[in-house]
Amino acid sequence: MNMKNPLNGRIGRRNFWTAYGFLLLAFLLFVYLVVIEFFTGFFFFLGWVSFIIVGSLLQVWRLHDTNRSGLYYLLTIIPFGIFYLFFLYSKKGDEGINRFGEKDSRMIFIKK
């Protein structure tokens, strides 16, 4: 795992969906705290940017697992691009080593 470049690495389907589920729960808690506790705009901005960065990293790592460039993430700009990305996120990753590293090099939660 290359810690110098956080965009390098791969994450498997199970770890991706588990991490994204936790990210969604954390985001819902964050929104609850913003609404109930009336966080200032600065804290809201910091939280929002944090969720965007973490979510983007997870998606790039997942794309790497299917041997695709992280630039595919830009398909979210196209109206129906998100459906193709959802297909790629659900697709089985490459076995063994590909150009982005070893399988599950960004192990987060679950080891087989």
Gaussian input, Z-matrix of N, CA and C with variables (Angstrom, degrees):
# hf/3-21g

backbone

0 1
 N
 C     1     B1
 C     2     B2     1     A1
 N     3     B3     2     A2     1     D1
 C     4     B4     3     A3     2     D2
 C     5     B5     4     A4     3     D3
 N     6     B6     5     A5     4     D4
 C     7     B7     6     A6     5     D5
 C     8     B8     7     A7     6     D6
 N     9     B9     8     A8     7     D7
 C    10    B10     9     A9     8     D8
 C    11    B11    10    A10     9     D9
 N    12    B12    11    A11    10    D10
 C    13    B13    12    A12    11    D11
 C    14    B14    13    A13    12    D12
 N    15    B15    14    A14    13    D13
 C    16    B16    15    A15    14    D14
 C    17    B17    16    A16    15    D15
 N    18    B18    17    A17    16    D16
 C    19    B19    18    A18    17    D17
 C    20    B20    19    A19    18    D18
 N    21    B21    20    A20    19    D19
 C    22    B22    21    A21    20    D20
 C    23    B23    22    A22    21    D21
 N    24    B24    23    A23    22    D22
 C    25    B25    24    A24    23    D23
 C    26    B26    25    A25    24    D24
 N    27    B27    26    A26    25    D25
 C    28    B28    27    A27    26    D26
 C    29    B29    28    A28    27    D27
 N    30    B30    29    A29    28    D28
 C    31    B31    30    A30    29    D29
 C    32    B32    31    A31    30    D30
 N    33    B33    32    A32    31    D31
 C    34    B34    33    A33    32    D32
 C    35    B35    34    A34    33    D33
 N    36    B36    35    A35    34    D34
 C    37    B37    36    A36    35    D35
 C    38    B38    37    A37    36    D36
 N    39    B39    38    A38    37    D37
 C    40    B40    39    A39    38    D38
 C    41    B41    40    A40    39    D39
 N    42    B42    41    A41    40    D40
 C    43    B43    42    A42    41    D41
 C    44    B44    43    A43    42    D42
 N    45    B45    44    A44    43    D43
 C    46    B46    45    A45    44    D44
 C    47    B47    46    A46    45    D45
 N    48    B48    47    A47    46    D46
 C    49    B49    48    A48    47    D47
 C    50    B50    49    A49    48    D48
 N    51    B51    50    A50    49    D49
 C    52    B52    51    A51    50    D50
 C    53    B53    52    A52    51    D51
 N    54    B54    53    A53    52    D52
 C    55    B55    54    A54    53    D53
 C    56    B56    55    A55    54    D54
 N    57    B57    56    A56    55    D55
 C    58    B58    57    A57    56    D56
 C    59    B59    58    A58    57    D57
 N    60    B60    59    A59    58    D58
 C    61    B61    60    A60    59    D59
 C    62    B62    61    A61    60    D60
 N    63    B63    62    A62    61    D61
 C    64    B64    63    A63    62    D62
 C    65    B65    64    A64    63    D63
 N    66    B66    65    A65    64    D64
 C    67    B67    66    A66    65    D65
 C    68    B68    67    A67    66    D66
 N    69    B69    68    A68    67    D67
 C    70    B70    69    A69    68    D68
 C    71    B71    70    A70    69    D69
 N    72    B72    71    A71    70    D70
 C    73    B73    72    A72    71    D71
 C    74    B74    73    A73    72    D72
 N    75    B75    74    A74    73    D73
 C    76    B76    75    A75    74    D74
 C    77    B77    76    A76    75    D75
 N    78    B78    77    A77    76    D76
 C    79    B79    78    A78    77    D77
 C    80    B80    79    A79    78    D78
 N    81    B81    80    A80    79    D79
 C    82    B82    81    A81    80    D80
 C    83    B83    82    A82    81    D81
 N    84    B84    83    A83    82    D82
 C    85    B85    84    A84    83    D83
 C    86    B86    85    A85    84    D84
 N    87    B87    86    A86    85    D85
 C    88    B88    87    A87    86    D86
 C    89    B89    88    A88    87    D87
 N    90    B90    89    A89    88    D88
 C    91    B91    90    A90    89    D89
 C    92    B92    91    A91    90    D90
 N    93    B93    92    A92    91    D91
 C    94    B94    93    A93    92    D92
 C    95    B95    94    A94    93    D93
 N    96    B96    95    A95    94    D94
 C    97    B97    96    A96    95    D95
 C    98    B98    97    A97    96    D96
 N    99    B99    98    A98    97    D97
 C   100   B100    99    A99    98    D98
 C   101   B101   100   A100    99    D99
 N   102   B102   101   A101   100   D100
 C   103   B103   102   A102   101   D101
 C   104   B104   103   A103   102   D102
 N   105   B105   104   A104   103   D103
 C   106   B106   105   A105   104   D104
 C   107   B107   106   A106   105   D105
 N   108   B108   107   A107   106   D106
 C   109   B109   108   A108   107   D107
 C   110   B110   109   A109   108   D108
 N   111   B111   110   A110   109   D109
 C   112   B112   111   A111   110   D110
 C   113   B113   112   A112   111   D111
 N   114   B114   113   A113   112   D112
 C   115   B115   114   A114   113   D113
 C   116   B116   115   A115   114   D114
 N   117   B117   116   A116   115   D115
 C   118   B118   117   A117   116   D116
 C   119   B119   118   A118   117   D117
 N   120   B120   119   A119   118   D118
 C   121   B121   120   A120   119   D119
 C   122   B122   121   A121   120   D120
 N   123   B123   122   A122   121   D121
 C   124   B124   123   A123   122   D122
 C   125   B125   124   A124   123   D123
 N   126   B126   125   A125   124   D124
 C   127   B127   126   A126   125   D125
 C   128   B128   127   A127   126   D126
 N   129   B129   128   A128   127   D127
 C   130   B130   129   A129   128   D128
 C   131   B131   130   A130   129   D129
 N   132   B132   131   A131   130   D130
 C   133   B133   132   A132   131   D131
 C   134   B134   133   A133   132   D132
 N   135   B135   134   A134   133   D133
 C   136   B136   135   A135   134   D134
 C   137   B137   136   A136   135   D135
 N   138   B138   137   A137   136   D136
 C   139   B139   138   A138   137   D137
 C   140   B140   139   A139   138   D138
 N   141   B141   140   A140   139   D139
 C   142   B142   141   A141   140   D140
 C   143   B143   142   A142   141   D141
 N   144   B144   143   A143   142   D142
 C   145   B145   144   A144   143   D143
 C   146   B146   145   A145   144   D144
 N   147   B147   146   A146   145   D145
 C   148   B148   147   A147   146   D146
 C   149   B149   148   A148   147   D147
 N   150   B150   149   A149   148   D148
 C   151   B151   150   A150   149   D149
 C   152   B152   151   A151   150   D150
 N   153   B153   152   A152   151   D151
 C   154   B154   153   A153   152   D152
 C   155   B155   154   A154   153   D153
 N   156   B156   155   A155   154   D154
 C   157   B157   156   A156   155   D155
 C   158   B158   157   A157   156   D156
 N   159   B159   158   A158   157   D157
 C   160   B160   159   A159   158   D158
 C   161   B161   160   A160   159   D159
 N   162   B162   161   A161   160   D160
 C   163   B163   162   A162   161   D161
 C   164   B164   163   A163   162   D162
 N   165   B165   164   A164   163   D163
 C   166   B166   165   A165   164   D164
 C   167   B167   166   A166   165   D165
 N   168   B168   167   A167   166   D166
 C   169   B169   168   A168   167   D167
 C   170   B170   169   A169   168   D168
 N   171   B171   170   A170   169   D169
 C   172   B172   171   A171   170   D170
 C   173   B173   172   A172   171   D171
 N   174   B174   173   A173   172   D172
 C   175   B175   174   A174   173   D173
 C   176   B176   175   A175   174   D174
 N   177   B177   176   A176   175   D175
 C   178   B178   177   A177   176   D176
 C   179   B179   178   A178   177   D177
 N   180   B180   179   A179   178   D178
 C   181   B181   180   A180   179   D179
 C   182   B182   181   A181   180   D180
 N   183   B183   182   A182   181   D181
 C   184   B184   183   A183   182   D182
 C   185   B185   184   A184   183   D183
 N   186   B186   185   A185   184   D184
 C   187   B187   186   A186   185   D185
 C   188   B188   187   A187   186   D186
 N   189   B189   188   A188   187   D187
 C   190   B190   189   A189   188   D188
 C   191   B191   190   A190   189   D189
 N   192   B192   191   A191   190   D190
 C   193   B193   192   A192   191   D191
 C   194   B194   193   A193   192   D192
 N   195   B195   194   A194   193   D193
 C   196   B196   195   A195   194   D194
 C   197   B197   196   A196   195   D195
 N   198   B198   197   A197   196   D196
 C   199   B199   198   A198   197   D197
 C   200   B200   199   A199   198   D198
 N   201   B201   200   A200   199   D199
 C   202   B202   201   A201   200   D200
 C   203   B203   202   A202   201   D201
 N   204   B204   203   A203   202   D202
 C   205   B205   204   A204   203   D203
 C   206   B206   205   A205   204   D204
 N   207   B207   206   A206   205   D205
 C   208   B208   207   A207   206   D206
 C   209   B209   208   A208   207   D207
 N   210   B210   209   A209   208   D208
 C   211   B211   210   A210   209   D209
 C   212   B212   211   A211   210   D210
 N   213   B213   212   A212   211   D211
 C   214   B214   213   A213   212   D212
 C   215   B215   214   A214   213   D213
 N   216   B216   215   A215   214   D214
 C   217   B217   216   A216   215   D215
 C   218   B218   217   A217   216   D216
 N   219   B219   218   A218   217   D217
 C   220   B220   219   A219   218   D218
 C   221   B221   220   A220   219   D219
 N   222   B222   221   A221   220   D220
 C   223   B223   222   A222   221   D221
 C   224   B224   223   A223   222   D222
 N   225   B225   224   A224   223   D223
 C   226   B226   225   A225   224   D224
 C   227   B227   226   A226   225   D225
 N   228   B228   227   A227   226   D226
 C   229   B229   228   A228   227   D227
 C   230   B230   229   A229   228   D228
 N   231   B231   230   A230   229   D229
 C   232   B232   231   A231   230   D230
 C   233   B233   232   A232   231   D231
 N   234   B234   233   A233   232   D232
 C   235   B235   234   A234   233   D233
 C   236   B236   235   A235   234   D234
 N   237   B237   236   A236   235   D235
 C   238   B238   237   A237   236   D236
 C   239   B239   238   A238   237   D237
 N   240   B240   239   A239   238   D238
 C   241   B241   240   A240   239   D239
 C   242   B242   241   A241   240   D240
 N   243   B243   242   A242   241   D241
 C   244   B244   243   A243   242   D242
 C   245   B245   244   A244   243   D243
 N   246   B246   245   A245   244   D244
 C   247   B247   246   A246   245   D245
 C   248   B248   247   A247   246   D246
 N   249   B249   248   A248   247   D247
 C   250   B250   249   A249   248   D248
 C   251   B251   250   A250   249   D249
 N   252   B252   251   A251   250   D250
 C   253   B253   252   A252   251   D251
 C   254   B254   253   A253   252   D252
 N   255   B255   254   A254   253   D253
 C   256   B256   255   A255   254   D254
 C   257   B257   256   A256   255   D255
 N   258   B258   257   A257   256   D256
 C   259   B259   258   A258   257   D257
 C   260   B260   259   A259   258   D258
 N   261   B261   260   A260   259   D259
 C   262   B262   261   A261   260   D260
 C   263   B263   262   A262   261   D261
 N   264   B264   263   A263   262   D262
 C   265   B265   264   A264   263   D263
 C   266   B266   265   A265   264   D264
 N   267   B267   266   A266   265   D265
 C   268   B268   267   A267   266   D266
 C   269   B269   268   A268   267   D267
 N   270   B270   269   A269   268   D268
 C   271   B271   270   A270   269   D269
 C   272   B272   271   A271   270   D270
 N   273   B273   272   A272   271   D271
 C   274   B274   273   A273   272   D272
 C   275   B275   274   A274   273   D273
 N   276   B276   275   A275   274   D274
 C   277   B277   276   A276   275   D275
 C   278   B278   277   A277   276   D276
 N   279   B279   278   A278   277   D277
 C   280   B280   279   A279   278   D278
 C   281   B281   280   A280   279   D279
 N   282   B282   281   A281   280   D280
 C   283   B283   282   A282   281   D281
 C   284   B284   283   A283   282   D282
 N   285   B285   284   A284   283   D283
 C   286   B286   285   A285   284   D284
 C   287   B287   286   A286   285   D285
 N   288   B288   287   A287   286   D286
 C   289   B289   288   A288   287   D287
 C   290   B290   289   A289   288   D288
 N   291   B291   290   A290   289   D289
 C   292   B292   291   A291   290   D290
 C   293   B293   292   A292   291   D291
 N   294   B294   293   A293   292   D292
 C   295   B295   294   A294   293   D293
 C   296   B296   295   A295   294   D294
 N   297   B297   296   A296   295   D295
 C   298   B298   297   A297   296   D296
 C   299   B299   298   A298   297   D297
 N   300   B300   299   A299   298   D298
 C   301   B301   300   A300   299   D299
 C   302   B302   301   A301   300   D300
 N   303   B303   302   A302   301   D301
 C   304   B304   303   A303   302   D302
 C   305   B305   304   A304   303   D303
 N   306   B306   305   A305   304   D304
 C   307   B307   306   A306   305   D305
 C   308   B308   307   A307   306   D306
 N   309   B309   308   A308   307   D307
 C   310   B310   309   A309   308   D308
 C   311   B311   310   A310   309   D309
 N   312   B312   311   A311   310   D310
 C   313   B313   312   A312   311   D311
 C   314   B314   313   A313   312   D312
 N   315   B315   314   A314   313   D313
 C   316   B316   315   A315   314   D314
 C   317   B317   316   A316   315   D315
 N   318   B318   317   A317   316   D316
 C   319   B319   318   A318   317   D317
 C   320   B320   319   A319   318   D318
 N   321   B321   320   A320   319   D319
 C   322   B322   321   A321   320   D320
 C   323   B323   322   A322   321   D321
 N   324   B324   323   A323   322   D322
 C   325   B325   324   A324   323   D323
 C   326   B326   325   A325   324   D324
 N   327   B327   326   A326   325   D325
 C   328   B328   327   A327   326   D326
 C   329   B329   328   A328   327   D327
 N   330   B330   329   A329   328   D328
 C   331   B331   330   A330   329   D329
 C   332   B332   331   A331   330   D330
 N   333   B333   332   A332   331   D331
 C   334   B334   333   A333   332   D332
 C   335   B335   334   A334   333   D333

   B1=1.4522
   B2=1.5221
   B3=1.3159
   B4=1.4509
   B5=1.5259
   B6=1.3144
   B7=1.4634
   B8=1.5277
   B9=1.3412
   B10=1.4569
   B11=1.5234
   B12=1.3098
   B13=1.4515
   B14=1.5297
   B15=1.3126
   B16=1.4700
   B17=1.5269
   B18=1.3341
   B19=1.4561
   B20=1.5169
   B21=1.3230
   B22=1.4622
   B23=1.5153
   B24=1.3057
   B25=1.4575
   B26=1.5118
   B27=1.3094
   B28=1.4624
   B29=1.5188
   B30=1.3236
   B31=1.4598
   B32=1.5305
   B33=1.3209
   B34=1.4622
   B35=1.5197
   B36=1.3249
   B37=1.4739
   B38=1.5127
   B39=1.3084
   B40=1.4657
   B41=1.5291
   B42=1.3192
   B43=1.4598
   B44=1.5259
   B45=1.3276
   B46=1.4628
   B47=1.5223
   B48=1.3376
   B49=1.4631
   B50=1.5232
   B51=1.3293
   B52=1.4681
   B53=1.5243
   B54=1.3162
   B55=1.4660
   B56=1.5227
   B57=1.3341
   B58=1.4588
   B59=1.5262
   B60=1.3212
   B61=1.4642
   B62=1.5193
   B63=1.3325
   B64=1.4661
   B65=1.5243
   B66=1.3234
   B67=1.4611
   B68=1.5271
   B69=1.3223
   B70=1.4619
   B71=1.5278
   B72=1.3313
   B73=1.4681
   B74=1.5282
   B75=1.3242
   B76=1.4657
   B77=1.5262
   B78=1.3259
   B79=1.4604
   B80=1.5257
   B81=1.3269
   B82=1.4653
   B83=1.5279
   B84=1.3268
   B85=1.4622
   B86=1.5261
   B87=1.3194
   B88=1.4646
   B89=1.5275
   B90=1.3254
   B91=1.4649
   B92=1.5233
   B93=1.3268
   B94=1.4601
   B95=1.5284
   B96=1.3300
   B97=1.4644
   B98=1.5232
   B99=1.3155
   B100=1.4668
   B101=1.5230
   B102=1.3311
   B103=1.4642
   B104=1.5271
   B105=1.3291
   B106=1.4623
   B107=1.5232
   B108=1.3103
   B109=1.4640
   B110=1.5239
   B111=1.3095
   B112=1.4610
   B113=1.5306
   B114=1.3398
   B115=1.4667
   B116=1.5216
   B117=1.3094
   B118=1.4590
   B119=1.5237
   B120=1.3018
   B121=1.4578
   B122=1.5107
   B123=1.3323
   B124=1.4627
   B125=1.5223
   B126=1.3335
   B127=1.4603
   B128=1.5264
   B129=1.3225
   B130=1.4561
   B131=1.5240
   B132=1.3253
   B133=1.4632
   B134=1.5241
   B135=1.3284
   B136=1.4692
   B137=1.5271
   B138=1.3069
   B139=1.4599
   B140=1.5159
   B141=1.3106
   B142=1.4575
   B143=1.5287
   B144=1.3239
   B145=1.4699
   B146=1.5254
   B147=1.3148
   B148=1.4703
   B149=1.5223
   B150=1.3198
   B151=1.4603
   B152=1.5283
   B153=1.3058
   B154=1.4685
   B155=1.5228
   B156=1.3244
   B157=1.4645
   B158=1.5247
   B159=1.3242
   B160=1.4706
   B161=1.5288
   B162=1.3162
   B163=1.4644
   B164=1.5207
   B165=1.3159
   B166=1.4627
   B167=1.5198
   B168=1.3309
   B169=1.4665
   B170=1.5242
   B171=1.3227
   B172=1.4653
   B173=1.5303
   B174=1.3227
   B175=1.4556
   B176=1.5261
   B177=1.3196
   B178=1.4656
   B179=1.5199
   B180=1.3317
   B181=1.4709
   B182=1.5222
   B183=1.3363
   B184=1.4652
   B185=1.5233
   B186=1.3232
   B187=1.4620
   B188=1.5242
   B189=1.3151
   B190=1.4599
   B191=1.5238
   B192=1.3168
   B193=1.4576
   B194=1.5275
   B195=1.3276
   B196=1.4640
   B197=1.5233
   B198=1.3264
   B199=1.4703
   B200=1.5268
   B201=1.3262
   B202=1.4595
   B203=1.5186
   B204=1.3079
   B205=1.4569
   B206=1.5272
   B207=1.3115
   B208=1.4549
   B209=1.5154
   B210=1.3331
   B211=1.4614
   B212=1.5294
   B213=1.3236
   B214=1.4670
   B215=1.5265
   B216=1.3164
   B217=1.4701
   B218=1.5264
   B219=1.3304
   B220=1.4630
   B221=1.5289
   B222=1.3289
   B223=1.4675
   B224=1.5231
   B225=1.3238
   B226=1.4679
   B227=1.5241
   B228=1.3243
   B229=1.4632
   B230=1.5279
   B231=1.3324
   B232=1.4659
   B233=1.5326
   B234=1.3384
   B235=1.4641
   B236=1.5301
   B237=1.3287
   B238=1.4595
   B239=1.5213
   B240=1.3172
   B241=1.4617
   B242=1.5143
   B243=1.3200
   B244=1.4620
   B245=1.5286
   B246=1.3282
   B247=1.4667
   B248=1.5257
   B249=1.3371
   B250=1.4618
   B251=1.5239
   B252=1.3270
   B253=1.4665
   B254=1.5260
   B255=1.3107
   B256=1.4669
   B257=1.5225
   B258=1.3336
   B259=1.4642
   B260=1.5292
   B261=1.3387
   B262=1.4672
   B263=1.5251
   B264=1.3324
   B265=1.4657
   B266=1.5263
   B267=1.3288
   B268=1.4620
   B269=1.5254
   B270=1.3176
   B271=1.4599
   B272=1.5287
   B273=1.3229
   B274=1.4602
   B275=1.5292
   B276=1.3222
   B277=1.4570
   B278=1.5120
   B279=1.3223
   B280=1.4629
   B281=1.5186
   B282=1.3184
   B283=1.4628
   B284=1.5234
   B285=1.3035
   B286=1.4657
   B287=1.5175
   B288=1.3144
   B289=1.4654
   B290=1.5254
   B291=1.3235
   B292=1.4603
   B293=1.5286
   B294=1.3162
   B295=1.4671
   B296=1.5272
   B297=1.3249
   B298=1.4600
   B299=1.5220
   B300=1.3095
   B301=1.4586
   B302=1.5129
   B303=1.3205
   B304=1.4608
   B305=1.5218
   B306=1.3235
   B307=1.4602
   B308=1.5251
   B309=1.3230
   B310=1.4723
   B311=1.5207
   B312=1.3319
   B313=1.4589
   B314=1.5247
   B315=1.3100
   B316=1.4660
   B317=1.5230
   B318=1.3304
   B319=1.4613
   B320=1.5241
   B321=1.2967
   B322=1.4567
   B323=1.5202
   B324=1.3157
   B325=1.4550
   B326=1.5190
   B327=1.3100
   B328=1.4584
   B329=1.5189
   B330=1.3203
   B331=1.4606
   B332=1.5085
   B333=1.3247
   B334=1.4697
   B335=1.4967
   A1=108.13
   A2=116.33
   A3=122.27
   A4=109.19
   A5=116.38
   A6=120.10
   A7=111.64
   A8=118.14
   A9=120.15
   A10=111.29
   A11=117.24
   A12=121.85
   A13=109.09
   A14=117.51
   A15=119.50
   A16=113.50
   A17=118.41
   A18=120.04
   A19=112.34
   A20=118.02
   A21=120.78
   A22=109.86
   A23=115.75
   A24=120.86
   A25=111.76
   A26=114.17
   A27=122.38
   A28=109.31
   A29=115.14
   A30=120.57
   A31=107.38
   A32=116.31
   A33=121.75
   A34=112.51
   A35=114.57
   A36=119.85
   A37=112.68
   A38=117.52
   A39=120.95
   A40=110.96
   A41=116.38
   A42=119.33
   A43=111.64
   A44=116.82
   A45=120.40
   A46=110.86
   A47=116.19
   A48=118.95
   A49=111.92
   A50=117.34
   A51=120.16
   A52=110.16
   A53=116.25
   A54=120.40
   A55=110.78
   A56=117.03
   A57=119.70
   A58=111.16
   A59=117.19
   A60=120.50
   A61=111.76
   A62=116.13
   A63=119.67
   A64=111.15
   A65=116.90
   A66=120.64
   A67=110.27
   A68=116.93
   A69=120.92
   A70=111.08
   A71=117.06
   A72=119.97
   A73=111.42
   A74=116.47
   A75=120.14
   A76=110.38
   A77=116.89
   A78=120.41
   A79=110.84
   A80=117.11
   A81=119.93
   A82=111.31
   A83=116.97
   A84=120.64
   A85=110.38
   A86=116.12
   A87=121.09
   A88=110.77
   A89=117.47
   A90=121.06
   A91=110.16
   A92=117.37
   A93=121.37
   A94=110.14
   A95=116.62
   A96=119.78
   A97=111.68
   A98=117.15
   A99=120.08
   A100=109.99
   A101=116.76
   A102=120.53
   A103=111.00
   A104=117.70
   A105=121.46
   A106=111.93
   A107=116.63
   A108=120.17
   A109=113.32
   A110=117.23
   A111=121.65
   A112=112.13
   A113=115.16
   A114=119.42
   A115=109.27
   A116=115.22
   A117=119.43
   A118=109.51
   A119=115.71
   A120=121.04
   A121=113.03
   A122=117.00
   A123=120.66
   A124=111.05
   A125=117.79
   A126=120.82
   A127=111.25
   A128=116.10
   A129=119.44
   A130=110.26
   A131=116.88
   A132=121.57
   A133=111.15
   A134=117.67
   A135=120.90
   A136=111.47
   A137=116.67
   A138=120.43
   A139=112.10
   A140=116.57
   A141=120.88
   A142=111.02
   A143=116.71
   A144=121.08
   A145=110.39
   A146=117.39
   A147=120.85
   A148=111.34
   A149=117.28
   A150=120.64
   A151=111.34
   A152=117.42
   A153=120.27
   A154=110.40
   A155=117.52
   A156=121.06
   A157=111.01
   A158=117.14
   A159=120.45
   A160=110.53
   A161=117.46
   A162=120.54
   A163=112.36
   A164=116.83
   A165=120.78
   A166=111.34
   A167=116.92
   A168=120.06
   A169=110.99
   A170=117.06
   A171=120.22
   A172=110.97
   A173=116.51
   A174=119.75
   A175=111.83
   A176=117.85
   A177=120.79
   A178=110.11
   A179=117.86
   A180=120.62
   A181=110.68
   A182=116.53
   A183=119.35
   A184=110.48
   A185=117.38
   A186=120.46
   A187=110.78
   A188=117.01
   A189=120.61
   A190=111.12
   A191=117.84
   A192=120.90
   A193=111.01
   A194=117.44
   A195=121.15
   A196=110.92
   A197=117.12
   A198=125.17
   A199=112.06
   A200=115.88
   A201=121.46
   A202=109.32
   A203=114.79
   A204=121.14
   A205=110.49
   A206=115.91
   A207=120.71
   A208=112.68
   A209=116.81
   A210=120.21
   A211=112.14
   A212=116.93
   A213=120.14
   A214=110.60
   A215=116.52
   A216=121.06
   A217=110.87
   A218=116.26
   A219=120.36
   A220=112.42
   A221=117.12
   A222=119.96
   A223=111.90
   A224=117.25
   A225=119.58
   A226=111.32
   A227=116.88
   A228=121.05
   A229=110.58
   A230=116.08
   A231=121.92
   A232=108.21
   A233=117.79
   A234=119.69
   A235=115.55
   A236=119.01
   A237=120.19
   A238=112.39
   A239=117.29
   A240=121.43
   A241=113.03
   A242=117.05
   A243=120.70
   A244=110.82
   A245=117.60
   A246=120.35
   A247=111.02
   A248=116.18
   A249=119.85
   A250=110.06
   A251=117.25
   A252=120.31
   A253=110.61
   A254=117.28
   A255=120.20
   A256=110.33
   A257=116.39
   A258=120.55
   A259=110.33
   A260=117.39
   A261=120.48
   A262=111.53
   A263=117.46
   A264=120.42
   A265=110.92
   A266=116.61
   A267=120.87
   A268=112.83
   A269=116.59
   A270=121.95
   A271=110.43
   A272=115.07
   A273=120.01
   A274=109.48
   A275=116.24
   A276=121.22
   A277=112.69
   A278=115.76
   A279=121.56
   A280=110.49
   A281=115.58
   A282=120.87
   A283=108.21
   A284=116.43
   A285=120.10
   A286=112.52
   A287=115.02
   A288=121.70
   A289=109.53
   A290=116.60
   A291=120.85
   A292=107.86
   A293=118.20
   A294=120.36
   A295=113.46
   A296=117.52
   A297=121.05
   A298=113.11
   A299=117.41
   A300=120.38
   A301=113.02
   A302=113.58
   A303=120.67
   A304=110.64
   A305=114.30
   A306=120.21
   A307=109.89
   A308=116.00
   A309=123.44
   A310=112.18
   A311=116.70
   A312=119.63
   A313=111.31
   A314=117.52
   A315=122.26
   A316=108.65
   A317=115.81
   A318=121.04
   A319=108.11
   A320=116.58
   A321=120.18
   A322=110.98
   A323=117.65
   A324=120.10
   A325=114.10
   A326=116.58
   A327=120.60
   A328=110.92
   A329=115.84
   A330=121.09
   A331=107.67
   A332=115.92
   A333=119.56
   A334=110.13
   D1=131.19
   D2=-178.30
   D3=-97.34
   D4=107.59
   D5=-178.41
   D6=-80.53
   D7=-12.12
   D8=179.13
   D9=-72.01
   D10=-31.28
   D11=179.71
   D12=-124.07
   D13=103.04
   D14=-176.25
   D15=-67.01
   D16=-14.29
   D17=179.26
   D18=-79.53
   D19=-16.23
   D20=177.82
   D21=-77.06
   D22=149.79
   D23=176.10
   D24=119.91
   D25=172.00
   D26=-177.49
   D27=-134.33
   D28=154.98
   D29=175.76
   D30=-140.49
   D31=133.26
   D32=-178.83
   D33=-73.54
   D34=170.43
   D35=-177.94
   D36=-59.04
   D37=-49.45
   D38=-176.04
   D39=-61.18
   D40=-47.24
   D41=179.06
   D42=-65.50
   D43=-37.29
   D44=179.26
   D45=-61.52
   D46=-51.62
   D47=-176.80
   D48=-68.76
   D49=-33.68
   D50=176.18
   D51=-65.15
   D52=-47.71
   D53=-179.94
   D54=-63.96
   D55=-40.10
   D56=179.75
   D57=-67.62
   D58=-34.07
   D59=175.36
   D60=-63.72
   D61=-44.95
   D62=176.74
   D63=-64.19
   D64=-38.03
   D65=177.96
   D66=-63.39
   D67=-40.94
   D68=178.29
   D69=-64.24
   D70=-43.51
   D71=177.37
   D72=-62.45
   D73=-42.52
   D74=178.04
   D75=-63.70
   D76=-38.43
   D77=178.72
   D78=-65.45
   D79=-42.08
   D80=178.28
   D81=-63.39
   D82=-39.71
   D83=175.38
   D84=-63.01
   D85=-41.75
   D86=178.49
   D87=-61.10
   D88=-46.27
   D89=179.21
   D90=-62.31
   D91=-41.35
   D92=177.12
   D93=-58.84
   D94=-46.17
   D95=-179.48
   D96=-66.06
   D97=-35.28
   D98=177.93
   D99=-64.93
   D100=-43.62
   D101=-177.10
   D102=-72.87
   D103=-46.06
   D104=-174.85
   D105=-78.03
   D106=-44.86
   D107=-174.05
   D108=-92.12
   D109=-3.07
   D110=177.42
   D111=54.72
   D112=55.37
   D113=175.95
   D114=-59.24
   D115=150.67
   D116=177.93
   D117=-72.97
   D118=166.12
   D119=-179.80
   D120=-59.78
   D121=-33.56
   D122=-179.57
   D123=-64.32
   D124=-46.53
   D125=179.38
   D126=-66.99
   D127=-37.08
   D128=176.28
   D129=-61.54
   D130=-44.72
   D131=179.37
   D132=-61.49
   D133=-45.46
   D134=179.04
   D135=-61.51
   D136=-43.98
   D137=178.97
   D138=-64.73
   D139=-44.05
   D140=-179.33
   D141=-61.94
   D142=-46.17
   D143=179.04
   D144=-62.56
   D145=-39.59
   D146=178.87
   D147=-60.99
   D148=-44.67
   D149=179.53
   D150=-66.23
   D151=-37.64
   D152=178.32
   D153=-64.80
   D154=-43.30
   D155=-179.22
   D156=-64.25
   D157=-49.11
   D158=-178.32
   D159=-64.21
   D160=-44.27
   D161=178.72
   D162=-62.61
   D163=-39.90
   D164=178.33
   D165=-65.78
   D166=-42.31
   D167=177.90
   D168=-60.68
   D169=-45.23
   D170=178.69
   D171=-58.71
   D172=-42.91
   D173=-177.87
   D174=-68.92
   D175=-39.04
   D176=177.55
   D177=-64.34
   D178=-43.79
   D179=178.64
   D180=-61.76
   D181=-38.25
   D182=179.61
   D183=-67.28
   D184=-40.97
   D185=176.45
   D186=-61.85
   D187=-38.70
   D188=177.37
   D189=-61.71
   D190=-33.59
   D191=-179.85
   D192=-66.22
   D193=-26.10
   D194=176.39
   D195=-95.19
   D196=14.47
   D197=177.69
   D198=62.47
   D199=38.07
   D200=176.48
   D201=-119.77
   D202=151.76
   D203=179.95
   D204=-67.45
   D205=151.34
   D206=175.78
   D207=-65.87
   D208=-14.89
   D209=177.86
   D210=-65.66
   D211=-18.16
   D212=174.42
   D213=-59.73
   D214=-22.67
   D215=178.37
   D216=-58.49
   D217=-27.14
   D218=179.80
   D219=-67.75
   D220=-9.76
   D221=175.91
   D222=-63.25
   D223=-15.04
   D224=177.29
   D225=-64.69
   D226=-18.81
   D227=178.70
   D228=-71.20
   D229=-33.61
   D230=-178.63
   D231=-79.73
   D232=136.20
   D233=-175.11
   D234=-51.00
   D235=-43.80
   D236=-177.71
   D237=-101.05
   D238=4.68
   D239=179.79
   D240=-63.76
   D241=-29.59
   D242=-178.46
   D243=-64.66
   D244=-30.65
   D245=178.83
   D246=-68.30
   D247=-40.62
   D248=176.93
   D249=-65.66
   D250=-40.12
   D251=177.94
   D252=-63.81
   D253=-41.33
   D254=177.71
   D255=-59.43
   D256=-40.52
   D257=175.77
   D258=-60.96
   D259=-44.85
   D260=-179.63
   D261=-65.57
   D262=-37.70
   D263=179.83
   D264=-67.60
   D265=-27.73
   D266=-179.38
   D267=-89.14
   D268=-13.02
   D269=-177.58
   D270=-74.52
   D271=146.88
   D272=177.15
   D273=-65.47
   D274=137.98
   D275=-179.82
   D276=-77.38
   D277=171.61
   D278=178.28
   D279=-67.19
   D280=141.25
   D281=174.27
   D282=-80.82
   D283=143.69
   D284=176.90
   D285=73.79
   D286=-154.03
   D287=-175.39
   D288=-91.30
   D289=134.98
   D290=169.95
   D291=-122.11
   D292=-169.48
   D293=-173.87
   D294=-67.82
   D295=-8.68
   D296=-179.90
   D297=-105.81
   D298=4.10
   D299=175.17
   D300=121.98
   D301=-166.75
   D302=-179.30
   D303=-76.71
   D304=158.96
   D305=177.79
   D306=-62.04
   D307=136.11
   D308=-179.42
   D309=51.76
   D310=44.63
   D311=177.61
   D312=-71.12
   D313=-16.77
   D314=175.13
   D315=-109.82
   D316=61.87
   D317=-179.45
   D318=-68.06
   D319=124.35
   D320=-178.04
   D321=-110.83
   D322=-53.99
   D323=-172.52
   D324=-119.53
   D325=-52.37
   D326=-164.76
   D327=-115.75
   D328=126.90
   D329=171.13
   D330=-106.12
   D331=143.75
   D332=177.68
   D333=-76.73

